[in-house]
Amino acid sequence: MPRGSSLKVGISGIRGIVGETLTPQLVTTFAEAFGSFVGPGSVIVGRDTRASGEMVKNAVFAGLLAVGCKPIDVGISPVPSILIKTNRTDAIGAIAITASHNPVQWNALKFVGRGGLFLNRYEAQELLDIYHQSEFALVETDLYMSVVRDDDPVKEHFAAVLDYLDVEAILKRKFKVVYDACNGAGSTFTPRFLELLGCEVIGINNVPDGVFPRNPEPKAENITQLCETVKAEKADIGFAQDADADRLAIVDENGRAIGEELSVALAVKHVLSRERGPVVVNLSTTAIVDRIAAEFDCPVIRTRIGEVNVAEAMIAHKAVIGGEGNGGVMVPAIHPCRDSFAGMGIVLQMLAEKGKTVSQLVSELPSYVMVKHTVACSTEVAHSAMTSLRKKHTQDGTVDTIDGLKITYPDGSWIHIRPSNTEPVMRLTAESPSAERARDLPRRFAEEISSLC
């Protein structure tokens, strides 16, 4: 990879390899741009556990102070806690320092607006314009603020989640829970949360030193240690988080990873059983959500990929539940953001109320198989390739083009094809009640895309 190609700038912020493309100078300049964008006031700054986090944090402080902002240092913090604190305090914005599921040599800045939502694409473009034009609102030194330390980043977050749950019902069950925080932001806070719900807690990979013992993305193939521990400990359930604790994967009582898509599906079923209303998920989230929503006669709204797109649609449509199929449970009554803690609480409440095991809850869901695939395709030709695909397949089924191309077929199978925002590839996600069909769809389209790219 040529020097510089590892810097990614987009709607979700900036990310890169520390010391190669993500430098202190770059971080400080982006912090100046963000402070100029939001204006003077309190800006919350939190990070995950990566070793580079302290350096990046102090570079952020320098940029914010230079434009008259007052940094609120919440230290190591889950991303949903940063978002909720921003929303429930007088902060005018926040910067979350985390590269989420990326390897440890990466880090990133994610920019948060006044309401505790990530910047949308229009706001992100305005921020980038300020950065590129170097139009920073620098202040005189007598207007410099001081960094303020907040030692309880999860206070507002946990209060909101516990207020939403039936805590008494969960407390009565005294669940035995194993959690795997990947030595990330959940290491300290996840046991605290589970203990508030009366759980017997067993932690693995729970030292917040930023040394990731596995790939931080909580996919089934990455959490085999959690599966083995749940089975060995005869636990009721296992929870896995990514490095910044916004995504949730679940392991059943038999030590089987049920798949990240079902974190959202279970949450949708629980919430709609108690409250009817719209459901919002992105285009690549499992069709199980649609089947569940139909049982309760509730609409499903599909959005472009990206947490902020789901969040804004939730607000616009007054949704009661939703999320992203990568384990991102989003409960607007708490806050419209991906929140592993809300997801854990909801699943524990389901278990408590129904008196069933995780595997029993899963067996009651519709059965689908999802297959994901990538095809090399340069950014230069991706647009023309997508245009060709849309023209050729417009009559194949129900077509959605708000984010790439999604085709839903009469048999309930679907495929979603879109250019990656971060790599020179096309991403293909297919799902079907038939495993053979789920495998065949991306294979067939991959051949066609290869001929176009």
N, C-alpha and C positions, 0 to 999 in steps of 0.2 A: 504494500500500500504506500503510495507516494506521500511524502511529508505534506500535511495539510489536508489530505483527503479524509482523515478521521474526525475532522471538525464538522458537526452537524448543526445547522441553524434552521429552525422551523417553528411551527405553531406551538410546539411543546417546550420551546426554550432553546438553549444551546448545550451541546455536549461534545466531549472530546476526550482524547487520551491526555492525562495530566502530564505536564512537562513537555509535551510534544505539540499539541494544538491548543489545549486548554491551559493557558499560562496565567500567572497572576495579573499581568498587564491587561490581558483580554477580559478577565473576570471583573477587574476594577472598572474598566471602561463600560462594560455592559451594566454594571451596577449603577454607574453614573447615569446611563441612559434610562434605566428603569426608574431611578429616583426622579429624574427630570420628567418622566412620563406620568408618574402618580402625584408628584408635587410634594411639598414639605409635610412631614407628619411621621407617625410611627410605622415602621416597616418590620414585620416579623421575619427573622432569619433562623432557619433550622436546617439540620443536616442528617444524613444517615451516618453509618459508622465507619465509612472508608477512611483510611489513613490520611488521604489528601484533604479530608473535610475541614480540618482546622485551618490549613493554609488557605483554602478557597473561601472559607467563612471570613477570615480577616481581610482578604482582598475585597470581598463584598462590602464589609464594613467601611473600608477606605472610600469606595465609590459612593456609597450612600451618604456618608458624612460630608463628602465634598459638595453635595448638592442640597445640604440642609435637612436631610432626613434623620430620624432618630431610630437607629437599629435596636430591635428587641431581640436579644439573643436567647433562644429557647434551647440551644444545644442540640443534642441528639434527640430526634423527634420523629414519630410516624408522620408521613405526609398528610393523611386525613386530619391529624391533630393540628397541623399548621393551618390547614384550610379552615377548620372550624374555629380556631382561635382568632383568625383574621376576621371571620364573619361575626363573631360574638364579642369582639372588643372594639376599641376605637381605631384599630390599625387601618391604614389606607391601602395596604398591600402586603405582600410577603414574597420572599425568595426561598424556595426549597432547594437545598443543595443535595442532589441525589441523582445517580445514573440508573436508579431503579434496578432492573434485572441485568444490566450490562456488567461485564467482568470488572474486577476490582481496580484495574488500571484506568478505568474511565471515571469521569465525574461530570456533573451537569448543573446548570441553573434552570429552575422552572419558575416562571413568573406568575404571580397570583394577584388578581385585582381586589378592589375594596370589599366586594361581597364574598370573598373566599372562594372564588372560582378561578381556574387557570385562564389566562388571556385567550380570547377567541382569535380567529385568524386576522380579523380586521385590527384588533388591538395589538396583536403581535406585529403586524406590518407597520403600524404607527411607531411602535417601540424600535423596530429595525431602522425605520427612517431616521429617528433621532440618533441612533447609534452611527449609522453611515454618514450622516451629515455633521456629526460631532456637535450637535446643538444641546449642550449640557447646561443646566441651570446652576452653575457653580456659584457658591455664596462666599461672602467674606468670612474670615476666620472667626470673627466675633459672633457669627451665627451658627458655628458648629455645635452640634448636639453631643451628648455622651451616649455610649452604648449602655443599654439597660439589660440586666440579666433577669430572665424569668425561669425559675427552676422547676416549674410544674407545667410542662407543655401540654399534657393530656387532660388537665382539669376540666375544661369546658367540653372537650370531646367525650370523655367517659361519662360525665353528667348527662349529656344529651342521649347517649346510647342507653344508659341504665334507665333513664326516664321513659324511653320508648319500649323497653322490654318488660315482660312480667317476671321480675326478678325473683319474687317469692316462689313461683312455680319451678324455676331453675334451681334455686337453693335447695328445694326439697329432694331433688334427685341426686345430689352429691356426685356429679359425674367425675369419672377418672379420665383426664385429658392429657395427651402428649402433644407438645407443640415444637415446631422446628422453625426458628426465626432466622436461620442462615447467618447467625452472628450479626444480624442487622438491627434496624431501629426497633423491632419488636422484642429484642432480647430482654430488655428491662421491663417493658410496659405490658407485654402479653401476659406474663404470670400475674402481675398486679391486677389486670382486668379479669382474668379467669378466677382468681381467688375472690374477687368481689362477688362472683356468681357462685361461690361455694364449691368450686371444683378442687379435686385433688390434682395437682399439676406436676407433670414430669416434663422437663425441658431438655432438648438436645440442640446443639449448635446455637447456644444461647449466651455466648460471651460477646459483648458488644465491641469487638476489636476490629471489625471490618475485614477480617481474614475469612473469606467465604469458603466453607468446606465443600460446597457443591455449587453447581450453576445456580445463581440466585432466582432464576425463573422457576416458579413452583410447578413445573410440569411433572407428570407421573414418573417419567424416566429419571428425574432429578431428585426425587424424594423417597428413594428406596430405603434409606436408613430409617426414616419416619415410619414407613410401612412395617418394617421389621420390629421396631420398638413398640408400636401399638399392639402388635400381635404378641410379642414377648411379655408385655406388661398387662395383657388382658384389659386394655383400656377401652372405654366406650367410643372414643373418637380421636382422630389426630388432625391437627391443623398445621398447614405450612404457609409461610409468608415469603414475600420477596424482600429485598434489602430495605425498602422504605415502608413496608407494612401496609400497602394499600390493596394488594392482591391476596386472595385466599384460595388455597386448595385443601381438599378434605380427604381424609383416609377413614374408611369404615372400620368397624370393630373387628373385622377379619384381617386387617392389614392391607386392604386393597384401596389404591388411589382411585377415587370415583371420577376424576377428571374435572378440570377447572370450570368447564361449561356448566356443570351441575351445581356449582356454588350459587350461581345466579338463578338457575331453574328452581332450586329448593326455596330460595328466598322469595321468588315470585309466587310460588304455590302457597307459602305461608302467609304472605301479606294479602294476597287476593282472597284467601279464605276468611280473612277478618275485615277487609275493606275493599270494596270494588272501585276500580278506577283505571285510567290508562297505564300502560306499561311502555317504557322507552328502553330500547336496546340498539346496538349498532348493527350494521348489515351482516356482519360475520358471526353474530351470536346465534347459538343453537335454535332450531325450529321447535324444540321442546317448549320454549317459552310461548310460542304461538298456540301450541296445543293446550297448554295449561290455561292461558288467557281465554281461549274459546270456551273452556269448561265453565268459566265464571262470566261469560258474555262480556269480556272486557277487550278494548282495542289495544293493538300493539303498534307503536310508532317506531320506525327504523331510521337511524341516522348514519351520517358519515362516521368513519372510524375516528376515535379520539374522545377522550373523557369529556372535554368541554362541550363537544357537540351533543353528547348524551345529556349532560347537565342542563344546557340551555333549552333543549327540547323538553326535558322534564318540567322545567319551570313554565314554559310556554303552554304545555298541555295539561298542567296540574296532575302530573303522574303520581302514582302512589308507590311505585317500585320500578326497578330496572337495573341497568348496568352494562358491563361488557363481558363477553364470554371468556376473557382471560382470567377470570376469578375476581372481577371487579364488581362487587355488590354495591349498589347505590340506593340509599334510602332517603328520599327528599325530606321526610319528616325529621330526620336527623340532620342531614346536609347532603345536597346532590353531588357527592364525590365518591370515588371508589374507597371502600372502607372495610378492611378485613375484620375489624372489631365488631362492626355492625353485623357482618356476615356470620361471625362466630356466635354472637348472641342469638341471632335468629334461628340458626340451626339447633342450638342447645334448647331453645324454647320449643321448637318443633318436637324434639325428642322428649322433652318433659311433658308436653301436653298430650302427645299421642301415645306415649308409653311404648314406642317402637325403637328398633335399632336403626342405625344409618342405612344398613343394607336393605332393610325393609322399606324405608322411605324411598330409596333409589328404585327398588323393584316396582314401585307404584307409578313411576314416571314413564312416559313414552320412551321407546327404545330407538335411538338413532346412532349412526356411526359417522364420525367426522374425520376427514383426512385433509392435512395441510401440505402444501408443496410450493416450491419456488422454482422459477425459470429465469435464467440469466437474460437480461434485457437492458440495454443501455438507456440512460435517461433521454438521450437524443431521439431515440426511435420509439420510446414507450407510448407517446401520444398518438402517433400514426398507427401503431399496433392496436391500441384500444379503439380507435376509430374504425379500423377494419373489422375488429371483433363485433362491435356494436352493429355495424351494417349487416354482417353476415348472420347474426344470431337473433335479430330483433323479433323474429316470429317463433322462436323455439319454445317460449313459455312466457311467464310474466317477467318482464324486464324492468330492472331498476338501474338507473345510470347516475345517481347522485354521488357515487364514489366508486369510480371504475365501472364494472359491469357485473350485475347479479342477475342470474336467470333462475327462476323457480319453476320447476316442471310439474305437470299434473299429478305425478306419483308422489309428490311431497319432497323429492330430491331438489337440491339447489347447488349452485356453484357461484362463488364470488371471486372475481378477478380484478386486481388493482395494482398499479405500479407502487412500489415501495417508496416511502418518503425519505428513507435513509440509506438504501442500497440500490445498486443497479440491477434490480430483479423485479419480476412480476410475482405477486403473492396470490396463490390459489387456495381457497378454502372450499371444500365440498362436504355435503352432508346428505345422508339418505337413510331411510329405514333399512335398506339393504346394504350390507358391507361390500358386496361386489360392486354395486352401483356407486358407492362412495369412493371406491378406489379407481373405478373406470373413468369417472368424470374428469378429475384433474389430470389423469394420464392422457386422455384424449385431447384436452385443451392444451396441455403442455407441448404436445407435438405441434399443434397448430401455432402456438405462440413462438416456438423455436424457429419456425419457418418465417415468421414475420420479423423477428428480432435478429 
